Amino acid sequence: MPTYERLLRFDRDYESLSDSQRKRFRAAVAKFVHDLERGEGFRKGLRVKGVQGSPGLFELTWDADGRATFSYGESVRDREPHVVWHRVGTHEIFG
């Protein structure tokens, strides 16, 4: 099972999401974790890709206008990815 941490900014962003947005984000994260565990890449619907101009930073699409950014940190457990969540919200998180 992958490990994770959240930056303070992520926690603030998450608190500002509506209940329905949180529910959709958590559903996408469940798929994201499943794909990480399989180790065969991410399903196309999550649209995981690098953030242009920010090496090592990635974005995940969790709704039509829902985005989250993350990076990979140093593994906490052998051979398990460690995800660092940076931001979550709408496209405005890129501004």
N, CA, C and O atoms as a CHARMM CRD file, in Angstrom:
* protein
*
  380
    1    1 MET  N      0.85100  -1.18300   0.00000 PROA 1      0.00000
    2    1 MET  CA     0.00000   0.00000   0.00000 PROA 1      0.00000
    3    1 MET  C      0.89200   1.23900   0.00000 PROA 1      0.00000
    4    1 MET  O      1.77800   1.36100   0.84500 PROA 1      0.00000
    5    2 PRO  N      0.66800   2.15200  -0.93300 PROA 2      0.00000
    6    2 PRO  CA     1.45300   3.38500  -0.98500 PROA 2      0.00000
    7    2 PRO  C      1.24800   4.20800   0.29800 PROA 2      0.00000
    8    2 PRO  O      0.18900   4.15100   0.92400 PROA 2      0.00000
    9    3 THR  N      2.25900   4.95500   0.66400 PROA 3      0.00000
   10    3 THR  CA     2.13300   5.88100   1.78000 PROA 3      0.00000
   11    3 THR  C      1.97600   7.29100   1.22200 PROA 3      0.00000
   12    3 THR  O      2.22700   7.53400   0.04200 PROA 3      0.00000
   13    4 TYR  N      1.56100   8.20800   2.07500 PROA 4      0.00000
   14    4 TYR  CA     1.36100   9.57400   1.60200 PROA 4      0.00000
   15    4 TYR  C      1.53200  10.56500   2.73600 PROA 4      0.00000
   16    4 TYR  O      1.52300  10.21300   3.91600 PROA 4      0.00000
   17    5 GLU  N      1.68700  11.80000   2.33900 PROA 5      0.00000
   18    5 GLU  CA     1.65100  12.92800   3.26500 PROA 5      0.00000
   19    5 GLU  C      0.96500  14.08100   2.54400 PROA 5      0.00000
   20    5 GLU  O      0.88700  14.11000   1.31600 PROA 5      0.00000
   21    6 ARG  N      0.47400  15.02300   3.33000 PROA 6      0.00000
   22    6 ARG  CA    -0.21500  16.18700   2.77000 PROA 6      0.00000
   23    6 ARG  C      0.50700  17.45000   3.22800 PROA 6      0.00000
   24    6 ARG  O      0.84300  17.59600   4.40300 PROA 6      0.00000
   25    7 LEU  N      0.73600  18.34700   2.29800 PROA 7      0.00000
   26    7 LEU  CA     1.27600  19.64900   2.66800 PROA 7      0.00000
   27    7 LEU  C      0.16900  20.47800   3.31200 PROA 7      0.00000
   28    7 LEU  O     -1.01400  20.23900   3.06700 PROA 7      0.00000
   29    8 LEU  N      0.54800  21.43400   4.12000 PROA 8      0.00000
   30    8 LEU  CA    -0.42300  22.27900   4.80800 PROA 8      0.00000
   31    8 LEU  C     -1.36800  22.95900   3.82000 PROA 8      0.00000
   32    8 LEU  O     -2.56600  23.08600   4.07600 PROA 8      0.00000
   33    9 ARG  N     -0.81800  23.39200   2.69500 PROA 9      0.00000
   34    9 ARG  CA    -1.65200  24.05600   1.68000 PROA 9      0.00000
   35    9 ARG  C     -2.72600  23.10600   1.15700 PROA 9      0.00000
   36    9 ARG  O     -3.86100  23.51800   0.91600 PROA 9      0.00000
   37   10 PHE  N     -2.36600  21.83100   0.98200 PROA 10     0.00000
   38   10 PHE  CA    -3.33600  20.83300   0.54000 PROA 10     0.00000
   39   10 PHE  C     -4.47600  20.73200   1.55300 PROA 10     0.00000
   40   10 PHE  O     -5.64800  20.72800   1.17600 PROA 10     0.00000
   41   11 ASP  N     -4.13200  20.65200   2.82900 PROA 11     0.00000
   42   11 ASP  CA    -5.16200  20.54100   3.86600 PROA 11     0.00000
   43   11 ASP  C     -6.10800  21.73500   3.83200 PROA 11     0.00000
   44   11 ASP  O     -7.32000  21.57800   3.97900 PROA 11     0.00000
   45   12 ARG  N     -5.55300  22.92300   3.63700 PROA 12     0.00000
   46   12 ARG  CA    -6.40300  24.12400   3.54900 PROA 12     0.00000
   47   12 ARG  C     -7.31500  24.05400   2.32400 PROA 12     0.00000
   48   12 ARG  O     -8.50500  24.35800   2.39900 PROA 12     0.00000
   49   13 ASP  N     -6.72800  23.64500   1.19200 PROA 13     0.00000
   50   13 ASP  CA    -7.52900  23.50000  -0.02800 PROA 13     0.00000
   51   13 ASP  C     -8.66100  22.49800   0.18100 PROA 13     0.00000
   52   13 ASP  O     -9.81000  22.75000  -0.18200 PROA 13     0.00000
   53   14 TYR  N     -8.31500  21.37000   0.76600 PROA 14     0.00000
   54   14 TYR  CA    -9.29600  20.29200   0.95900 PROA 14     0.00000
   55   14 TYR  C    -10.46400  20.77100   1.82400 PROA 14     0.00000
   56   14 TYR  O    -11.62100  20.46000   1.54200 PROA 14     0.00000
   57   15 GLU  N    -10.15900  21.51500   2.85600 PROA 15     0.00000
   58   15 GLU  CA   -11.20900  22.03800   3.73800 PROA 15     0.00000
   59   15 GLU  C    -12.16500  22.96900   2.99900 PROA 15     0.00000
   60   15 GLU  O    -13.33000  23.08800   3.38100 PROA 15     0.00000
   61   16 SER  N    -11.68800  23.62700   1.95000 PROA 16     0.00000
   62   16 SER  CA   -12.54300  24.55400   1.21000 PROA 16     0.00000
   63   16 SER  C    -13.41000  23.86100   0.15600 PROA 16     0.00000
   64   16 SER  O    -14.28200  24.49500  -0.43800 PROA 16     0.00000
   65   17 LEU  N    -13.18100  22.57000  -0.08000 PROA 17     0.00000
   66   17 LEU  CA   -14.01100  21.83000  -1.03500 PROA 17     0.00000
   67   17 LEU  C    -15.38500  21.57100  -0.44200 PROA 17     0.00000
   68   17 LEU  O    -15.53600  21.46300   0.77500 PROA 17     0.00000
   69   18 SER  N    -16.38100  21.47200  -1.30600 PROA 18     0.00000
   70   18 SER  CA   -17.72200  21.09900  -0.84500 PROA 18     0.00000
   71   18 SER  C    -17.72700  19.59800  -0.51900 PROA 18     0.00000
   72   18 SER  O    -16.80700  18.87200  -0.89500 PROA 18     0.00000
   73   19 ASP  N    -18.74300  19.15700   0.16300 PROA 19     0.00000
   74   19 ASP  CA   -18.85600  17.73200   0.48600 PROA 19     0.00000
   75   19 ASP  C    -18.87000  16.87000  -0.76900 PROA 19     0.00000
   76   19 ASP  O    -18.23800  15.81500  -0.80700 PROA 19     0.00000
   77   20 SER  N    -19.58900  17.31600  -1.79700 PROA 20     0.00000
   78   20 SER  CA   -19.65200  16.52000  -3.03100 PROA 20     0.00000
   79   20 SER  C    -18.30000  16.50500  -3.74300 PROA 20     0.00000
   80   20 SER  O    -17.92200  15.49000  -4.32900 PROA 20     0.00000
   81   21 GLN  N    -17.57200  17.61400  -3.69700 PROA 21     0.00000
   82   21 GLN  CA   -16.23200  17.63600  -4.29200 PROA 21     0.00000
   83   21 GLN  C    -15.29600  16.68700  -3.54400 PROA 21     0.00000
   84   21 GLN  O    -14.51800  15.96000  -4.16200 PROA 21     0.00000
   85   22 ARG  N    -15.37300  16.69600  -2.22500 PROA 22     0.00000
   86   22 ARG  CA   -14.54200  15.78100  -1.43200 PROA 22     0.00000
   87   22 ARG  C    -14.84700  14.32800  -1.77300 PROA 22     0.00000
   88   22 ARG  O    -13.94200  13.50300  -1.89300 PROA 22     0.00000
   89   23 LYS  N    -16.11600  14.03100  -1.92600 PROA 23     0.00000
   90   23 LYS  CA   -16.51500  12.66500  -2.26000 PROA 23     0.00000
   91   23 LYS  C    -15.93800  12.24800  -3.61400 PROA 23     0.00000
   92   23 LYS  O    -15.42800  11.13600  -3.74900 PROA 23     0.00000
   93   24 ARG  N    -16.01300  13.12500  -4.61400 PROA 24     0.00000
   94   24 ARG  CA   -15.46500  12.80900  -5.94000 PROA 24     0.00000
   95   24 ARG  C    -13.94000  12.68900  -5.89600 PROA 24     0.00000
   96   24 ARG  O    -13.36000  11.83300  -6.56300 PROA 24     0.00000
   97   25 PHE  N    -13.29700  13.55100  -5.10900 PROA 25     0.00000
   98   25 PHE  CA   -11.84800  13.46000  -4.98000 PROA 25     0.00000
   99   25 PHE  C    -11.45400  12.13200  -4.33300 PROA 25     0.00000
  100   25 PHE  O    -10.55000  11.45600  -4.82500 PROA 25     0.00000
  101   26 ARG  N    -12.10400  11.75200  -3.25700 PROA 26     0.00000
  102   26 ARG  CA   -11.77800  10.48900  -2.57500 PROA 26     0.00000
  103   26 ARG  C    -12.00300   9.28900  -3.49400 PROA 26     0.00000
  104   26 ARG  O    -11.24000   8.32400  -3.44800 PROA 26     0.00000
  105   27 ALA  N    -13.03800   9.33900  -4.32500 PROA 27     0.00000
  106   27 ALA  CA   -13.28600   8.24600  -5.27700 PROA 27     0.00000
  107   27 ALA  C    -12.14700   8.15200  -6.28700 PROA 27     0.00000
  108   27 ALA  O    -11.71600   7.05200  -6.63500 PROA 27     0.00000
  109   28 ALA  N    -11.65600   9.29700  -6.75900 PROA 28     0.00000
  110   28 ALA  CA   -10.53200   9.29300  -7.70000 PROA 28     0.00000
  111   28 ALA  C     -9.26700   8.80000  -7.01800 PROA 28     0.00000
  112   28 ALA  O     -8.47900   8.07800  -7.63000 PROA 28     0.00000
  113   29 VAL  N     -9.05700   9.17700  -5.75900 PROA 29     0.00000
  114   29 VAL  CA    -7.87000   8.72600  -5.03400 PROA 29     0.00000
  115   29 VAL  C     -7.89100   7.21000  -4.85300 PROA 29     0.00000
  116   29 VAL  O     -6.84300   6.56700  -4.91600 PROA 29     0.00000
  117   30 ALA  N     -9.06500   6.63600  -4.63000 PROA 30     0.00000
  118   30 ALA  CA    -9.16300   5.17100  -4.51400 PROA 30     0.00000
  119   30 ALA  C     -8.68200   4.50400  -5.80500 PROA 30     0.00000
  120   30 ALA  O     -7.97500   3.49800  -5.75400 PROA 30     0.00000
  121   31 LYS  N     -9.05800   5.05300  -6.94800 PROA 31     0.00000
  122   31 LYS  CA    -8.59400   4.52400  -8.23400 PROA 31     0.00000
  123   31 LYS  C     -7.09900   4.74400  -8.40300 PROA 31     0.00000
  124   31 LYS  O     -6.38400   3.86500  -8.88500 PROA 31     0.00000
  125   32 PHE  N     -6.63500   5.91600  -8.00400 PROA 32     0.00000
  126   32 PHE  CA    -5.21700   6.28100  -8.07500 PROA 32     0.00000
  127   32 PHE  C     -4.38000   5.28700  -7.25900 PROA 32     0.00000
  128   32 PHE  O     -3.36700   4.78300  -7.74300 PROA 32     0.00000
  129   33 VAL  N     -4.80300   5.01200  -6.03400 PROA 33     0.00000
  130   33 VAL  CA    -4.07700   4.07500  -5.16700 PROA 33     0.00000
  131   33 VAL  C     -4.09200   2.68000  -5.77000 PROA 33     0.00000
  132   33 VAL  O     -3.07000   1.99300  -5.76600 PROA 33     0.00000
  133   34 HSD  N     -5.23300   2.25500  -6.28600 PROA 34     0.00000
  134   34 HSD  CA    -5.32200   0.93700  -6.92800 PROA 34     0.00000
  135   34 HSD  C     -4.32800   0.83300  -8.07700 PROA 34     0.00000
  136   34 HSD  O     -3.64100  -0.17800  -8.22200 PROA 34     0.00000
  137   35 ASP  N     -4.25300   1.87500  -8.88600 PROA 35     0.00000
  138   35 ASP  CA    -3.32400   1.87300 -10.01600 PROA 35     0.00000
  139   35 ASP  C     -1.86700   1.87300  -9.54400 PROA 35     0.00000
  140   35 ASP  O     -1.02100   1.20900 -10.14300 PROA 35     0.00000
  141   36 LEU  N     -1.57300   2.61300  -8.47800 PROA 36     0.00000
  142   36 LEU  CA    -0.21500   2.59500  -7.92200 PROA 36     0.00000
  143   36 LEU  C      0.15100   1.19000  -7.44200 PROA 36     0.00000
  144   36 LEU  O      1.26200   0.71400  -7.67400 PROA 36     0.00000
  145   37 GLU  N     -0.78300   0.54500  -6.78000 PROA 37     0.00000
  146   37 GLU  CA    -0.52500  -0.80500  -6.25900 PROA 37     0.00000
  147   37 GLU  C     -0.27600  -1.80500  -7.37900 PROA 37     0.00000
  148   37 GLU  O      0.57300  -2.68700  -7.25100 PROA 37     0.00000
  149   38 ARG  N     -1.00900  -1.66900  -8.47100 PROA 38     0.00000
  150   38 ARG  CA    -0.81100  -2.57300  -9.61500 PROA 38     0.00000
  151   38 ARG  C      0.52700  -2.33400 -10.29300 PROA 38     0.00000
  152   38 ARG  O      1.15300  -3.26600 -10.79900 PROA 38     0.00000
  153   39 GLY  N      0.95900  -1.09000 -10.30100 PROA 39     0.00000
  154   39 GLY  CA     2.24500  -0.75300 -10.90300 PROA 39     0.00000
  155   39 GLY  C      2.27800  -0.82400 -12.41000 PROA 39     0.00000
  156   39 GLY  O      3.34200  -1.03300 -12.99300 PROA 39     0.00000
  157   40 GLU  N      1.13800  -0.65500 -13.05700 PROA 40     0.00000
  158   40 GLU  CA     1.05900  -0.73400 -14.51700 PROA 40     0.00000
  159   40 GLU  C      0.65600   0.59300 -15.14700 PROA 40     0.00000
  160   40 GLU  O      0.16700   0.62000 -16.27600 PROA 40     0.00000
  161   41 GLY  N      0.85500   1.67700 -14.44000 PROA 41     0.00000
  162   41 GLY  CA     0.46700   2.98600 -14.95300 PROA 41     0.00000
  163   41 GLY  C     -0.93400   3.36200 -14.50600 PROA 41     0.00000
  164   41 GLY  O     -1.65800   2.55300 -13.92600 PROA 41     0.00000
  165   42 PHE  N     -1.30300   4.59900 -14.78500 PROA 42     0.00000
  166   42 PHE  CA    -2.60100   5.11000 -14.36500 PROA 42     0.00000
  167   42 PHE  C     -3.62700   4.98300 -15.47300 PROA 42     0.00000
  168   42 PHE  O     -3.30900   5.13800 -16.65100 PROA 42     0.00000
  169   43 ARG  N     -4.84600   4.70300 -15.09200 PROA 43     0.00000
  170   43 ARG  CA    -5.94400   4.65600 -16.07200 PROA 43     0.00000
  171   43 ARG  C     -6.10500   6.03200 -16.72100 PROA 43     0.00000
  172   43 ARG  O     -5.82900   7.06100 -16.10500 PROA 43     0.00000
  173   44 LYS  N     -6.54900   6.02700 -17.95200 PROA 44     0.00000
  174   44 LYS  CA    -6.65800   7.26900 -18.72100 PROA 44     0.00000
  175   44 LYS  C     -7.61900   8.27000 -18.08500 PROA 44     0.00000
  176   44 LYS  O     -7.40200   9.47700 -18.18600 PROA 44     0.00000
  177   45 GLY  N     -8.67100   7.79100 -17.43400 PROA 45     0.00000
  178   45 GLY  CA    -9.66600   8.68000 -16.84600 PROA 45     0.00000
  179   45 GLY  C     -9.12400   9.58900 -15.75800 PROA 45     0.00000
  180   45 GLY  O     -9.71200  10.63600 -15.48500 PROA 45     0.00000
  181   46 LEU  N     -8.01500   9.21300 -15.13100 PROA 46     0.00000
  182   46 LEU  CA    -7.41600  10.05400 -14.09400 PROA 46     0.00000
  183   46 LEU  C     -6.54900  11.15800 -14.67500 PROA 46     0.00000
  184   46 LEU  O     -6.21300  12.12600 -13.99400 PROA 46     0.00000
  185   47 ARG  N     -6.19400  11.00100 -15.93800 PROA 47     0.00000
  186   47 ARG  CA    -5.39800  11.99700 -16.65700 PROA 47     0.00000
  187   47 ARG  C     -4.20100  12.49500 -15.83900 PROA 47     0.00000
  188   47 ARG  O     -3.98500  13.69900 -15.69800 PROA 47     0.00000
  189   48 VAL  N     -3.44200  11.55900 -15.31300 PROA 48     0.00000
  190   48 VAL  CA    -2.23300  11.90700 -14.56300 PROA 48     0.00000
  191   48 VAL  C     -1.16100  12.32000 -15.56100 PROA 48     0.00000
  192   48 VAL  O     -0.86300  11.59000 -16.50600 PROA 48     0.00000
  193   49 LYS  N     -0.58300  13.50000 -15.34000 PROA 49     0.00000
  194   49 LYS  CA     0.46600  13.99500 -16.22500 PROA 49     0.00000
  195   49 LYS  C      1.32200  14.99100 -15.46600 PROA 49     0.00000
  196   49 LYS  O      0.91900  15.50900 -14.42500 PROA 49     0.00000
  197   50 GLY  N      2.50200  15.25200 -15.99300 PROA 50     0.00000
  198   50 GLY  CA     3.39500  16.22600 -15.39500 PROA 50     0.00000
  199   50 GLY  C      2.85500  17.63200 -15.53900 PROA 50     0.00000
  200   50 GLY  O      2.18200  17.95400 -16.51700 PROA 50     0.00000
  201   51 VAL  N      3.15300  18.46100 -14.56300 PROA 51     0.00000
  202   51 VAL  CA     2.76200  19.87000 -14.61500 PROA 51     0.00000
  203   51 VAL  C      3.84500  20.62000 -15.37600 PROA 51     0.00000
  204   51 VAL  O      5.01100  20.62400 -14.98100 PROA 51     0.00000
  205   52 GLN  N      3.44400  21.25300 -16.46800 PROA 52     0.00000
  206   52 GLN  CA     4.40000  21.95300 -17.32700 PROA 52     0.00000
  207   52 GLN  C      5.14200  23.03200 -16.54500 PROA 52     0.00000
  208   52 GLN  O      4.53100  23.84700 -15.85300 PROA 52     0.00000
  209   53 GLY  N      6.45700  23.02400 -16.66500 PROA 53     0.00000
  210   53 GLY  CA     7.28900  24.01800 -16.01100 PROA 53     0.00000
  211   53 GLY  C      7.60800  23.70700 -14.55100 PROA 53     0.00000
  212   53 GLY  O      8.25800  24.50500 -13.87500 PROA 53     0.00000
  213   54 SER  N      7.15200  22.54600 -14.05900 PROA 54     0.00000
  214   54 SER  CA     7.40400  22.15500 -12.66600 PROA 54     0.00000
  215   54 SER  C      7.88500  20.71200 -12.62800 PROA 54     0.00000
  216   54 SER  O      7.09600  19.80500 -12.36100 PROA 54     0.00000
  217   55 PRO  N      9.17200  20.48600 -12.89400 PROA 55     0.00000
  218   55 PRO  CA     9.69200  19.11100 -12.92000 PROA 55     0.00000
  219   55 PRO  C      9.41100  18.37900 -11.61100 PROA 55     0.00000
  220   55 PRO  O      9.61300  18.92300 -10.52500 PROA 55     0.00000
  221   56 GLY  N      8.94100  17.13800 -11.73200 PROA 56     0.00000
  222   56 GLY  CA     8.66200  16.31200 -10.56800 PROA 56     0.00000
  223   56 GLY  C      7.29200  16.52500  -9.95900 PROA 56     0.00000
  224   56 GLY  O      6.92900  15.83000  -9.01000 PROA 56     0.00000
  225   57 LEU  N      6.51800  17.47200 -10.48300 PROA 57     0.00000
  226   57 LEU  CA     5.17200  17.73600  -9.99400 PROA 57     0.00000
  227   57 LEU  C      4.17700  17.19000 -11.01300 PROA 57     0.00000
  228   57 LEU  O      4.34300  17.38100 -12.21800 PROA 57     0.00000
  229   58 PHE  N      3.14600  16.51200 -10.52300 PROA 58     0.00000
  230   58 PHE  CA     2.15200  15.87700 -11.37900 PROA 58     0.00000
  231   58 PHE  C      0.76500  16.36900 -11.00400 PROA 58     0.00000
  232   58 PHE  O      0.53300  16.84400  -9.89200 PROA 58     0.00000
  233   59 GLU  N     -0.15400  16.24600 -11.96200 PROA 59     0.00000
  234   59 GLU  CA    -1.54500  16.57100 -11.67200 PROA 59     0.00000
  235   59 GLU  C     -2.42800  15.36200 -11.92200 PROA 59     0.00000
  236   59 GLU  O     -2.12700  14.50900 -12.75700 PROA 59     0.00000
  237   60 LEU  N     -3.51000  15.31000 -11.18800 PROA 60     0.00000
  238   60 LEU  CA    -4.52100  14.25500 -11.26900 PROA 60     0.00000
  239   60 LEU  C     -5.85400  14.94000 -11.49400 PROA 60     0.00000
  240   60 LEU  O     -6.17600  15.90400 -10.79900 PROA 60     0.00000
  241   61 THR  N     -6.63100  14.46400 -12.44300 PROA 61     0.00000
  242   61 THR  CA    -7.96400  15.00100 -12.68400 PROA 61     0.00000
  243   61 THR  C     -8.97000  14.16200 -11.91100 PROA 61     0.00000
  244   61 THR  O     -9.03300  12.94600 -12.08800 PROA 61     0.00000
  245   62 TRP  N     -9.74900  14.79900 -11.06200 PROA 62     0.00000
  246   62 TRP  CA   -10.74700  14.06400 -10.27800 PROA 62     0.00000
  247   62 TRP  C    -12.17800  14.51000 -10.57700 PROA 62     0.00000
  248   62 TRP  O    -13.12800  13.93100 -10.04900 PROA 62     0.00000
  249   63 ASP  N    -12.33900  15.53200 -11.41600 PROA 63     0.00000
  250   63 ASP  CA   -13.65900  16.00200 -11.82700 PROA 63     0.00000
  251   63 ASP  C    -13.45900  16.87500 -13.05800 PROA 63     0.00000
  252   63 ASP  O    -12.32100  17.15800 -13.43300 PROA 63     0.00000
  253   64 ALA  N    -14.54000  17.30400 -13.68800 PROA 64     0.00000
  254   64 ALA  CA   -14.42200  18.12900 -14.89000 PROA 64     0.00000
  255   64 ALA  C    -13.50700  19.33000 -14.64400 PROA 64     0.00000
  256   64 ALA  O    -12.67300  19.65600 -15.48900 PROA 64     0.00000
  257   65 ASP  N    -13.65600  19.98500 -13.49800 PROA 65     0.00000
  258   65 ASP  CA   -12.79000  21.10300 -13.14500 PROA 65     0.00000
  259   65 ASP  C    -12.03700  20.81100 -11.84400 PROA 65     0.00000
  260   65 ASP  O    -11.61500  21.73600 -11.14900 PROA 65     0.00000
  261   66 GLY  N    -11.87300  19.54800 -11.52000 PROA 66     0.00000
  262   66 GLY  CA   -11.19200  19.16200 -10.28700 PROA 66     0.00000
  263   66 GLY  C     -9.78100  18.67100 -10.56100 PROA 66     0.00000
  264   66 GLY  O     -9.58000  17.75600 -11.36000 PROA 66     0.00000
  265   67 ARG  N     -8.81100  19.27500  -9.90200 PROA 67     0.00000
  266   67 ARG  CA    -7.41500  18.89000 -10.07800 PROA 67     0.00000
  267   67 ARG  C     -6.75100  18.76200  -8.71600 PROA 67     0.00000
  268   67 ARG  O     -7.13200  19.42700  -7.75200 PROA 67     0.00000
  269   68 ALA  N     -5.75500  17.89500  -8.66000 PROA 68     0.00000
  270   68 ALA  CA    -4.89800  17.78700  -7.48100 PROA 68     0.00000
  271   68 ALA  C     -3.47100  17.64500  -7.98000 PROA 68     0.00000
  272   68 ALA  O     -3.22400  17.01900  -9.01100 PROA 68     0.00000
  273   69 THR  N     -2.53800  18.22400  -7.24900 PROA 69     0.00000
  274   69 THR  CA    -1.13500  18.09500  -7.62100 PROA 69     0.00000
  275   69 THR  C     -0.41500  17.28200  -6.55400 PROA 69     0.00000
  276   69 THR  O     -0.75200  17.31500  -5.37000 PROA 69     0.00000
  277   70 PHE  N      0.58800  16.55200  -7.02300 PROA 70     0.00000
  278   70 PHE  CA     1.35300  15.70100  -6.12000 PROA 70     0.00000
  279   70 PHE  C      2.75200  15.49300  -6.67700 PROA 70     0.00000
  280   70 PHE  O      3.02900  15.76300  -7.84500 PROA 70     0.00000
  281   71 SER  N      3.61400  15.01200  -5.81500 PROA 71     0.00000
  282   71 SER  CA     4.94900  14.58500  -6.22000 PROA 71     0.00000
  283   71 SER  C      5.22100  13.26800  -5.50300 PROA 71     0.00000
  284   71 SER  O      4.44000  12.82200  -4.66200 PROA 71     0.00000
  285   72 TYR  N      6.32200  12.67300  -5.84900 PROA 72     0.00000
  286   72 TYR  CA     6.74100  11.44700  -5.16800 PROA 72     0.00000
  287   72 TYR  C      7.85000  11.80400  -4.19400 PROA 72     0.00000
  288   72 TYR  O      8.80200  12.50100  -4.54600 PROA 72     0.00000
  289   73 GLY  N      7.71900  11.32200  -2.97200 PROA 73     0.00000
  290   73 GLY  CA     8.74500  11.53000  -1.96400 PROA 73     0.00000
  291   73 GLY  C      9.55800  10.26400  -1.77600 PROA 73     0.00000
  292   73 GLY  O      9.35100   9.26100  -2.45900 PROA 73     0.00000
  293   74 GLU  N     10.47000  10.33300  -0.85200 PROA 74     0.00000
  294   74 GLU  CA    11.30800   9.17900  -0.53600 PROA 74     0.00000
  295   74 GLU  C     10.44700   8.07600   0.08400 PROA 74     0.00000
  296   74 GLU  O      9.61700   8.34200   0.95300 PROA 74     0.00000
  297   75 SER  N     10.64900   6.85600  -0.36600 PROA 75     0.00000
  298   75 SER  CA     9.85700   5.72100   0.12100 PROA 75     0.00000
  299   75 SER  C      9.96800   5.57800   1.63300 PROA 75     0.00000
  300   75 SER  O     11.05500   5.68200   2.20300 PROA 75     0.00000
  301   76 VAL  N      8.84000   5.33900   2.26400 PROA 76     0.00000
  302   76 VAL  CA     8.77800   5.09700   3.69600 PROA 76     0.00000
  303   76 VAL  C      8.90800   3.59800   3.96000 PROA 76     0.00000
  304   76 VAL  O      9.51400   3.17200   4.94200 PROA 76     0.00000
  305   77 ARG  N      8.31700   2.80700   3.05000 PROA 77     0.00000
  306   77 ARG  CA     8.40300   1.34600   3.11700 PROA 77     0.00000
  307   77 ARG  C      9.06700   0.85400   1.84300 PROA 77     0.00000
  308   77 ARG  O      8.84700   1.40000   0.76200 PROA 77     0.00000
  309   78 ASP  N      9.88200  -0.18300   1.98100 PROA 78     0.00000
  310   78 ASP  CA    10.58500  -0.74400   0.82400 PROA 78     0.00000
  311   78 ASP  C      9.65700  -0.99400  -0.35300 PROA 78     0.00000
  312   78 ASP  O      8.59700  -1.60400  -0.21200 PROA 78     0.00000
  313   79 ARG  N     10.07600  -0.51100  -1.51400 PROA 79     0.00000
  314   79 ARG  CA     9.40100  -0.75500  -2.79700 PROA 79     0.00000
  315   79 ARG  C      7.94900  -0.27100  -2.83300 PROA 79     0.00000
  316   79 ARG  O      7.15100  -0.75600  -3.63500 PROA 79     0.00000
  317   80 GLU  N      7.61500   0.66700  -1.98100 PROA 80     0.00000
  318   80 GLU  CA     6.27600   1.25900  -2.00000 PROA 80     0.00000
  319   80 GLU  C      6.39900   2.74200  -2.33300 PROA 80     0.00000
  320   80 GLU  O      7.22400   3.43700  -1.73900 PROA 80     0.00000
  321   81 PRO  N      5.59000   3.24200  -3.27700 PROA 81     0.00000
  322   81 PRO  CA     5.65400   4.67000  -3.58800 PROA 81     0.00000
  323   81 PRO  C      5.15500   5.51400  -2.41200 PROA 81     0.00000
  324   81 PRO  O      4.29000   5.09100  -1.64600 PROA 81     0.00000
  325   82 HSD  N      5.71100   6.69500  -2.29100 PROA 82     0.00000
  326   82 HSD  CA     5.27900   7.66300  -1.27900 PROA 82     0.00000
  327   82 HSD  C      4.81700   8.91600  -2.02100 PROA 82     0.00000
  328   82 HSD  O      5.59500   9.53900  -2.74400 PROA 82     0.00000
  329   83 VAL  N      3.56300   9.27700  -1.83900 PROA 83     0.00000
  330   83 VAL  CA     2.95000  10.40400  -2.54000 PROA 83     0.00000
  331   83 VAL  C      2.88000  11.59900  -1.59800 PROA 83     0.00000
  332   83 VAL  O      2.48000  11.47400  -0.44000 PROA 83     0.00000
  333   84 VAL  N      3.27500  12.75600  -2.11400 PROA 84     0.00000
  334   84 VAL  CA     3.16800  14.01200  -1.37100 PROA 84     0.00000
  335   84 VAL  C      2.10600  14.85800  -2.07600 PROA 84     0.00000
  336   84 VAL  O      2.32200  15.32700  -3.19300 PROA 84     0.00000
  337   85 TRP  N      0.97200  15.04900  -1.42500 PROA 85     0.00000
  338   85 TRP  CA    -0.10500  15.85600  -1.99800 PROA 85     0.00000
  339   85 TRP  C      0.19500  17.33300  -1.75700 PROA 85     0.00000
  340   85 TRP  O      0.47600  17.74500  -0.63100 PROA 85     0.00000
  341   86 HSD  N      0.13200  18.13600  -2.84600 PROA 86     0.00000
  342   86 HSD  CA     0.46700  19.55900  -2.76400 PROA 86     0.00000
  343   86 HSD  C     -0.76200  20.45600  -2.72500 PROA 86     0.00000
  344   86 HSD  O     -0.90300  21.26900  -1.81100 PROA 86     0.00000
  345   87 ARG  N     -1.65200  20.32200  -3.70200 PROA 87     0.00000
  346   87 ARG  CA    -2.82700  21.18700  -3.84100 PROA 87     0.00000
  347   87 ARG  C     -4.01200  20.35400  -4.30300 PROA 87     0.00000
  348   87 ARG  O     -3.84100  19.28700  -4.89100 PROA 87     0.00000
  349   88 VAL  N     -5.21600  20.85000  -4.03300 PROA 88     0.00000
  350   88 VAL  CA    -6.43400  20.23000  -4.54300 PROA 88     0.00000
  351   88 VAL  C     -7.47800  21.32300  -4.71800 PROA 88     0.00000
  352   88 VAL  O     -7.60200  22.21800  -3.88200 PROA 88     0.00000
  353   89 GLY  N     -8.22100  21.24100  -5.80600 PROA 89     0.00000
  354   89 GLY  CA    -9.26600  22.23200  -6.07000 PROA 89     0.00000
  355   89 GLY  C     -9.62000  22.25500  -7.54000 PROA 89     0.00000
  356   89 GLY  O     -9.62500  21.22000  -8.20600 PROA 89     0.00000
  357   90 THR  N     -9.91700  23.44000  -8.04200 PROA 90     0.00000
  358   90 THR  CA   -10.23800  23.61000  -9.45500 PROA 90     0.00000
  359   90 THR  C     -8.97000  24.03900 -10.18900 PROA 90     0.00000
  360   90 THR  O     -7.87800  24.03100  -9.61900 PROA 90     0.00000
  361   91 HSD  N     -9.12700  24.41300 -11.45700 PROA 91     0.00000
  362   91 HSD  CA    -7.96600  24.88000 -12.22200 PROA 91     0.00000
  363   91 HSD  C     -7.27000  26.07000 -11.56200 PROA 91     0.00000
  364   91 HSD  O     -6.11100  26.35800 -11.86000 PROA 91     0.00000
  365   92 GLU  N     -7.96100  26.74300 -10.68400 PROA 92     0.00000
  366   92 GLU  CA    -7.38800  27.90500 -10.01700 PROA 92     0.00000
  367   92 GLU  C     -6.15000  27.57400  -9.19200 PROA 92     0.00000
  368   92 GLU  O     -5.36800  28.47000  -8.87200 PROA 92     0.00000
  369   93 ILE  N     -5.95800  26.31100  -8.84700 PROA 93     0.00000
  370   93 ILE  CA    -4.76700  25.95800  -8.05500 PROA 93     0.00000
  371   93 ILE  C     -3.48500  26.16900  -8.84600 PROA 93     0.00000
  372   93 ILE  O     -2.39800  26.21500  -8.27000 PROA 93     0.00000
  373   94 PHE  N     -3.60600  26.29600 -10.17400 PROA 94     0.00000
  374   94 PHE  CA    -2.41800  26.50100 -11.01600 PROA 94     0.00000
  375   94 PHE  C     -2.07900  27.97300 -11.18300 PROA 94     0.00000
  376   94 PHE  O     -1.05600  28.31200 -11.77900 PROA 94     0.00000
  377   95 GLY  N     -2.93300  28.85300 -10.65900 PROA 95     0.00000
  378   95 GLY  CA    -2.71600  30.28600 -10.83100 PROA 95     0.00000
  379   95 GLY  C     -1.74200  30.86900  -9.85800 PROA 95     0.00000
  380   95 GLY  O     -1.47200  32.06900  -9.89900 PROA 95     0.00000
